[in-house]
Amino acid sequence: MERYLILILTTILIIALAIRRFKRLGPEDKDKVKEELGNPVSLLLESLPFIGVLMIFIGLFIEQSVIVAIGIVFVFLGLNYQSYKMWKYSKKVKSFTILVSNVILVLYFYFFMYGRF
């Protein structure tokens, strides 16, 4: 019972923080966000890291390694998409940093799933 309560509270907290952050944006930034997220595919790809983190926590709470693995893949794919967008807008250093962190994430994932390099 406690696990479900923690899961529900975590989900509500993530949604509330996203709404709060959107409300703090200026009018120009809100229009930019609406334009970028107007496309359903872009919305899905932008939200993959958050969905992945949520799935990782769900998998840890219910002790299912398959759900954790799917969450890690979602985080990896979402961060790669965000890295591509940063590269597109000439933010090469940040994009490279995200790509390096993705490689480290994959190595940790492989190490913890299989116990060897």
PATOR-190743 format. One record per atom (N, C-alpha, C): atom name; y, z negated, x negated; residue in three letters. Coordinates in nm, 4 decimals, decimal comma, m for minus. Example, Ala and Ser with C-alpha at 12.3 -4.5 7.8 and 13.67 -1.06 7.14 Angstrom:
# residues 2
N|m0,5690|m0,7800|m1,3190|ala
CA|m0,4500|m0,7800|m1,2300|ala
C|m0,3300|m0,7800|m1,3200|ala
N|m0,2250|m0,7080|m1,2850|ser
CA|m0,1060|m0,7140|m1,3670|ser
C|0,0030|m0,7870|m1,2900|ser
END
This chain:
# residues 117
N|m0,1196|0,0000|m0,0816|met
CA|0,0000|0,0000|0,0000|met
C|0,1259|0,0000|m0,0858|met
N|0,1231|m0,0784|m0,1934|glu
CA|0,2394|m0,0861|m0,2813|glu
C|0,2675|0,0479|m0,3484|glu
N|0,1606|0,1194|m0,3815|arg
CA|0,1780|0,2495|m0,4463|arg
C|0,2519|0,3463|m0,3553|arg
N|0,2166|0,3475|m0,2301|tyr
CA|0,2820|0,4388|m0,1360|tyr
C|0,4284|0,4022|m0,1163|tyr
N|0,4551|0,2735|m0,1123|leu
CA|0,5931|0,2284|m0,0983|leu
C|0,6761|0,2707|m0,2193|leu
N|0,6214|0,2546|m0,3393|ile
CA|0,6915|0,2975|m0,4604|ile
C|0,7118|0,4477|m0,4595|ile
N|0,6127|0,5216|m0,4166|leu
CA|0,6223|0,6677|m0,4098|leu
C|0,7310|0,7116|m0,3125|leu
N|0,7365|0,6507|m0,1961|ile
CA|0,8376|0,6847|m0,0958|ile
C|0,9764|0,6475|m0,1459|ile
N|0,9906|0,5302|m0,2051|leu
CA|1,1209|0,4881|m0,2568|leu
C|1,1683|0,5776|m0,3718|leu
N|1,0767|0,6202|m0,4572|thr
CA|1,1127|0,7109|m0,5660|thr
C|1,1605|0,8440|m0,5123|thr
N|1,0916|0,8967|m0,4131|thr
CA|1,1312|1,0239|m0,3526|thr
C|1,2687|1,0127|m0,2869|thr
N|1,2923|0,9065|m0,2147|ile
CA|1,4216|0,8861|m0,1493|ile
C|1,5321|0,8715|m0,2537|ile
N|1,5038|0,7999|m0,3625|leu
CA|1,6029|0,7829|m0,4687|leu
C|1,6400|0,9167|m0,5319|leu
N|1,5427|1,0011|m0,5591|ile
CA|1,5699|1,1317|m0,6199|ile
C|1,6546|1,2176|m0,5271|ile
N|1,6217|1,2191|m0,4001|ile
CA|1,6989|1,2980|m0,3033|ile
C|1,8409|1,2438|m0,2911|ile
N|1,8554|1,1120|m0,2864|ala
CA|1,9890|1,0527|m0,2745|ala
C|2,0746|1,0816|m0,3971|ala
N|2,0161|1,0772|m0,5153|leu
CA|2,0912|1,1068|m0,6364|leu
C|2,1352|1,2533|m0,6409|leu
N|2,0503|1,3432|m0,5930|ala
CA|2,0873|1,4854|m0,5899|ala
C|2,2026|1,5089|m0,4932|ala
N|2,1972|1,4477|m0,3763|ile
CA|2,3047|1,4631|m0,2773|ile
C|2,4345|1,4030|m0,3308|ile
N|2,4247|1,2866|m0,3925|arg
CA|2,5436|1,2209|m0,4479|arg
C|2,6082|1,3055|m0,5571|arg
N|2,5261|1,3641|m0,6408|arg
CA|2,5797|1,4483|m0,7483|arg
C|2,6476|1,5730|m0,6919|arg
N|2,5895|1,6319|m0,5885|phe
CA|2,6486|1,7504|m0,5277|phe
C|2,7832|1,7169|m0,4640|phe
N|2,7933|1,6006|m0,4000|lys
CA|2,9185|1,5619|m0,3350|lys
C|3,0305|1,5364|m0,4353|lys
N|2,9971|1,4984|m0,5574|arg
CA|3,0980|1,4714|m0,6595|arg
C|3,1540|1,5991|m0,7224|arg
N|3,0903|1,7123|m0,7000|leu
CA|3,1374|1,8370|m0,7589|leu
C|3,2677|1,8818|m0,6954|leu
N|3,3450|1,9563|m0,7724|gly
CA|3,4682|2,0140|m0,7201|gly
C|3,4372|2,1347|m0,6319|gly
N|3,5368|2,1859|m0,5610|pro
CA|3,5132|2,2981|m0,4691|pro
C|3,4597|2,4235|m0,5395|pro
N|3,5119|2,4515|m0,6588|glu
CA|3,4644|2,5700|m0,7311|glu
C|3,3192|2,5529|m0,7748|glu
N|3,2863|2,4340|m0,8216|asp
CA|3,1495|2,4083|m0,8649|asp
C|3,0524|2,4098|m0,7471|asp
N|3,0968|2,3586|m0,6320|lys
CA|3,0108|2,3628|m0,5135|lys
C|2,9820|2,5062|m0,4722|lys
N|3,0849|2,5913|m0,4769|asp
CA|3,0631|2,7325|m0,4430|asp
C|2,9679|2,7983|m0,5411|asp
N|2,9807|2,7639|m0,6683|lys
CA|2,8916|2,8207|m0,7697|lys
C|2,7472|2,7768|m0,7464|lys
N|2,7288|2,6494|m0,7145|val
CA|2,5947|2,5974|m0,6875|val
C|2,5364|2,6650|m0,5643|val
N|2,6166|2,6786|m0,4593|lys
CA|2,5679|2,7439|m0,3380|lys
C|2,5302|2,8888|m0,3648|lys
N|2,6087|2,9562|m0,4480|glu
CA|2,5791|3,0955|m0,4806|glu
C|2,4499|3,1076|m0,5615|glu
N|2,4352|3,0193|m0,6609|glu
CA|2,3158|3,0251|m0,7445|glu
C|2,1899|2,9858|m0,6688|glu
N|2,2025|2,8888|m0,5797|leu
CA|2,0856|2,8400|m0,5077|leu
C|2,0658|2,9080|m0,3724|leu
N|2,1472|3,0087|m0,3436|gly
CA|2,1319|3,0820|m0,2184|gly
C|2,0043|3,1638|m0,2147|gly
N|1,9590|3,2068|m0,3307|asn
CA|1,8354|3,2822|m0,3406|asn
C|1,7180|3,1840|m0,3406|asn
N|1,6202|3,1998|m0,2521|pro
CA|1,5094|3,1032|m0,2453|pro
C|1,4269|3,0970|m0,3741|pro
N|1,4103|3,2092|m0,4421|val
CA|1,3339|3,2089|m0,5669|val
C|1,4087|3,1286|m0,6729|val
N|1,5384|3,1492|m0,6817|ser
CA|1,6199|3,0733|m0,7774|ser
C|1,6172|2,9247|m0,7443|ser
N|1,6234|2,8918|m0,6167|leu
CA|1,6167|2,7512|m0,5752|leu
C|1,4843|2,6886|m0,6173|leu
N|1,3753|2,7606|m0,5977|leu
CA|1,2445|2,7084|m0,6365|leu
C|1,2354|2,6897|m0,7876|leu
N|1,2808|2,7888|m0,8628|leu
CA|1,2725|2,7792|m1,0084|leu
C|1,3645|2,6710|m1,0639|leu
N|1,4799|2,6522|m1,0025|glu
CA|1,5716|2,5463|m1,0466|glu
C|1,5146|2,4076|m1,0178|glu
N|1,4386|2,3944|m0,9109|ser
CA|1,3883|2,2626|m0,8732|ser
C|1,2498|2,2325|m0,9298|ser
N|1,1877|2,3274|m1,0013|leu
CA|1,0550|2,3032|m1,0566|leu
C|1,0460|2,1809|m1,1481|leu
N|1,1426|2,1583|m1,2384|pro
CA|1,1293|2,0369|m1,3214|pro
C|1,1303|1,9080|m1,2394|pro
N|1,2121|1,9028|m1,1369|phe
CA|1,2191|1,7820|m1,0534|phe
C|1,0912|1,7652|m0,9716|phe
N|1,0409|1,8753|m0,9176|ile
CA|0,9138|1,8706|m0,8447|ile
C|0,8022|1,8275|m0,9393|ile
N|0,8054|1,8808|m1,0618|gly
CA|0,7030|1,8455|m1,1601|gly
C|0,7049|1,6985|m1,1960|gly
N|0,8234|1,6438|m1,2173|val
CA|0,8334|1,5009|m1,2499|val
C|0,7827|1,4165|m1,1329|val
N|0,8182|1,4565|m1,0126|leu
CA|0,7694|1,3840|m0,8950|leu
C|0,6175|1,3913|m0,8867|leu
N|0,5604|1,5090|m0,9142|met
CA|0,4142|1,5229|m0,9115|met
C|0,3486|1,4404|m1,0217|met
N|0,4119|1,4309|m1,1375|ile
CA|0,3573|1,3476|m1,2442|ile
C|0,3501|1,2020|m1,1989|ile
N|0,4579|1,1519|m1,1380|phe
CA|0,4564|1,0142|m1,0895|phe
C|0,3542|0,9950|m0,9782|phe
N|0,3445|1,0909|m0,8885|ile
CA|0,2439|1,0806|m0,7816|ile
C|0,1044|1,0759|m0,8418|ile
N|0,0779|1,1650|m0,9382|gly
CA|m0,0529|1,1674|m1,0025|gly
C|m0,0846|1,0386|m1,0759|gly
N|0,0171|0,9788|m1,1384|leu
CA|m0,0057|0,8517|m1,2068|leu
C|m0,0320|0,7386|m1,1081|leu
N|0,0376|0,7403|m0,9958|phe
CA|0,0178|0,6343|m0,8974|phe
C|m0,1189|0,6422|m0,8312|phe
N|m0,1642|0,7631|m0,8002|ile
CA|m0,2941|0,7746|m0,7335|ile
C|m0,4065|0,8042|m0,8321|ile
N|m0,3723|0,8026|m0,9620|glu
CA|m0,4693|0,8162|m1,0703|glu
C|m0,5486|0,9465|m1,0622|glu
N|m0,4768|1,0565|m1,0453|gln
CA|m0,5371|1,1898|m1,0426|gln
C|m0,4780|1,2732|m1,1558|gln
N|m0,5578|1,2994|m1,2573|ser
CA|m0,5067|1,3715|m1,3738|ser
C|m0,4770|1,5182|m1,3418|ser
N|m0,5406|1,5736|m1,2407|val
CA|m0,5142|1,7136|m1,2033|val
C|m0,3706|1,7278|m1,1522|val
N|m0,3258|1,6337|m1,0721|ile
CA|m0,1895|1,6380|m1,0199|ile
C|m0,0893|1,6186|m1,1333|ile
N|m0,1216|1,5316|m1,2281|val
CA|m0,0351|1,5121|m1,3445|val
C|m0,0255|1,6419|m1,4241|val
N|m0,1385|1,7097|m1,4436|ala
CA|m0,1390|1,8352|m1,5191|ala
C|m0,0568|1,9426|m1,4484|ala
N|m0,0675|1,9514|m1,3177|ile
CA|0,0113|2,0490|m1,2419|ile
C|0,1602|2,0154|m1,2535|ile
N|0,1939|1,8874|m1,2479|gly
CA|0,3328|1,8450|m1,2638|gly
C|0,3882|1,8821|m1,4007|gly
N|0,3089|1,8654|m1,5040|ile
CA|0,3538|1,9021|m1,6387|ile
C|0,3746|2,0519|m1,6492|ile
N|0,2880|2,1302|m1,5883|val
CA|0,3057|2,2761|m1,5886|val
C|0,4339|2,3138|m1,5143|val
N|0,4614|2,2483|m1,4015|phe
CA|0,5852|2,2757|m1,3273|phe
C|0,7083|2,2431|m1,4117|phe
N|0,7045|2,1290|m1,4803|val
CA|0,8179|2,0925|m1,5666|val
C|0,8348|2,1974|m1,6756|val
N|0,7260|2,2390|m1,7364|phe
CA|0,7314|2,3392|m1,8423|phe
C|0,7906|2,4708|m1,7926|phe
N|0,7433|2,5185|m1,6792|leu
CA|0,7945|2,6447|m1,6259|leu
C|0,9418|2,6340|m1,5860|leu
N|0,9789|2,5238|m1,5234|gly
CA|1,1170|2,5051|m1,4820|gly
C|1,2123|2,4954|m1,5999|gly
N|1,1708|2,4253|m1,7051|leu
CA|1,2561|2,4155|m1,8234|leu
C|1,2675|2,5499|m1,8948|leu
N|1,1615|2,6278|m1,8932|asn
CA|1,1711|2,7619|m1,9515|asn
C|1,2691|2,8484|m1,8736|asn
N|1,2684|2,8385|m1,7424|tyr
CA|1,3631|2,9150|m1,6610|tyr
C|1,5071|2,8709|m1,6899|tyr
N|1,5283|2,7401|m1,6987|gln
CA|1,6628|2,6907|m1,7290|gln
C|1,7067|2,7315|m1,8688|gln
N|1,6130|2,7351|m1,9617|ser
CA|1,6446|2,7808|m2,0961|ser
C|1,6846|2,9279|m2,0952|ser
N|1,6151|3,0072|m2,0167|tyr
CA|1,6495|3,1492|m2,0037|tyr
C|1,7912|3,1658|m1,9477|tyr
N|1,8240|3,0874|m1,8455|lys
CA|1,9577|3,0966|m1,7869|lys
C|2,0648|3,0559|m1,8872|lys
N|2,0379|2,9523|m1,9661|met
CA|2,1358|2,9112|m2,0675|met
C|2,1514|3,0186|m2,1740|met
N|2,0421|3,0803|m2,2135|trp
CA|2,0485|3,1869|m2,3129|trp
C|2,1305|3,3032|m2,2579|trp
N|2,1135|3,3297|m2,1310|lys
CA|2,1862|3,4388|m2,0648|lys
C|2,3368|3,4127|m2,0644|lys
N|2,3765|3,2875|m2,0510|tyr
CA|2,5184|3,2529|m2,0473|tyr
C|2,5714|3,2103|m2,1842|tyr
N|2,5063|3,2543|m2,2909|ser
CA|2,5498|3,2356|m2,4297|ser
C|2,5516|3,0897|m2,4749|ser
N|2,4663|3,0086|m2,4215|lys
CA|2,4527|2,8709|m2,4683|lys
C|2,3248|2,8635|m2,5515|lys
N|2,3283|2,9271|m2,6664|lys
CA|2,2091|2,9462|m2,7479|lys
C|2,1533|2,8155|m2,8043|lys
N|2,2388|2,7242|m2,8453|val
CA|2,1910|2,5993|m2,9067|val
C|2,1168|2,5144|m2,8043|val
N|2,1749|2,4992|m2,6858|lys
CA|2,1083|2,4216|m2,5812|lys
C|1,9780|2,4882|m2,5392|lys
N|1,9796|2,6202|m2,5305|ser
CA|1,8595|2,6932|m2,4925|ser
C|1,7493|2,6726|m2,5957|ser
N|1,7849|2,6803|m2,7227|phe
CA|1,6867|2,6599|m2,8285|phe
C|1,6328|2,5172|m2,8245|phe
N|1,7179|2,4203|m2,7969|thr
CA|1,6754|2,2807|m2,7880|thr
C|1,5734|2,2625|m2,6753|thr
N|1,5979|2,3255|m2,5627|ile
CA|1,5042|2,3149|m2,4509|ile
C|1,3714|2,3810|m2,4859|ile
N|1,3765|2,4957|m2,5526|leu
CA|1,2520|2,5623|m2,5916|leu
C|1,1711|2,4775|m2,6895|leu
N|1,2380|2,4140|m2,7840|val
CA|1,1676|2,3266|m2,8791|val
C|1,1076|2,2073|m2,8064|val
N|1,1811|2,1505|m2,7130|ser
CA|1,1271|2,0374|m2,6373|ser
C|1,0083|2,0807|m2,5520|ser
N|1,0094|2,2042|m2,5033|asn
CA|0,8945|2,2557|m2,4289|asn
C|0,7717|2,2675|m2,5172|asn
N|0,7892|2,3129|m2,6396|val
CA|0,6755|2,3227|m2,7315|val
C|0,6194|2,1838|m2,7597|val
N|0,7071|2,0864|m2,7806|ile
CA|0,6616|1,9486|m2,8033|ile
C|0,5897|1,8962|m2,6794|ile
N|0,6413|1,9276|m2,5609|leu
CA|0,5769|1,8859|m2,4365|leu
C|0,4358|1,9428|m2,4259|leu
N|0,4197|2,0694|m2,4590|val
CA|0,2870|2,1317|m2,4522|val
C|0,1923|2,0674|m2,5537|val
N|0,2419|2,0391|m2,6739|leu
CA|0,1562|1,9750|m2,7739|leu
C|0,1126|1,8354|m2,7291|leu
N|0,2058|1,7567|m2,6751|tyr
CA|0,1691|1,6253|m2,6233|tyr
C|0,0707|1,6368|m2,5076|tyr
N|0,0949|1,7306|m2,4208|phe
CA|0,0055|1,7515|m2,3065|phe
C|m0,1349|1,7833|m2,3558|phe
N|m0,1451|1,8753|m2,4511|tyr
CA|m0,2759|1,9123|m2,5035|tyr
C|m0,3416|1,7936|m2,5726|tyr
N|m0,2632|1,7195|m2,6511|phe
CA|m0,3179|1,6056|m2,7240|phe
C|m0,3712|1,4981|m2,6288|phe
N|m0,2937|1,4659|m2,5250|phe
CA|m0,3362|1,3603|m2,4334|phe
C|m0,4475|1,4049|m2,3396|phe
N|m0,4533|1,5332|m2,3093|met
CA|m0,5610|1,5794|m2,2212|met
C|m0,6935|1,5938|m2,2973|met
N|m0,6859|1,6389|m2,4220|tyr
CA|m0,8088|1,6672|m2,4963|tyr
C|m0,8293|1,5739|m2,6154|tyr
N|m0,7289|1,4987|m2,6555|gly
CA|m0,7433|1,4002|m2,7605|gly
C|m0,7513|1,4547|m2,9011|gly
N|m0,7130|1,5797|m2,9214|arg
CA|m0,7158|1,6376|m3,0555|arg
C|m0,6170|1,7521|m3,0636|arg
N|m0,5839|1,7918|m3,1860|phe
CA|m0,4967|1,9079|m3,2070|phe
C|m0,5782|2,0259|m3,2501|phe
END
